[in-house]
Amino acid sequence: MSVKYIPFLLIRHTGTLLPSGALLIIGGTQIVNSYSSCEAYISSSDTWMVLPSLLIARHEHTATLLSSGHVLVTGGQTTQYDLYSSCELFPRL
């Protein structure tokens, strides 16, 4: 699904520039809740694409673009500020 804007403000998320030129936004928080949401900004059409969510909500994590085109999402915190030691592999776009 494509939308013209992200419907809410996030902080403590990650932004990863993909080889396609899209900007992948993963997770984040609005102070009270952590989110598992993933969106991509497509600059050529000035739209946001809603993507499948992470398995767990997290903020203050890392997102690293791998040579395969996948994005490795590691660590972060829960809404209660507990630390995660898990990782997830986001598929190529």
Buried (B, 14 or more C-beta within 10 A) or exposed (E): EEEEEBEEEBEBBBEBEBEBEBBBBBBBBEEEEBBBBBBBBBEEEEBBBBBEEBEBBBBBBBBEBEEEEBBBBBEBBBBEEEEBEEEBEBEEB
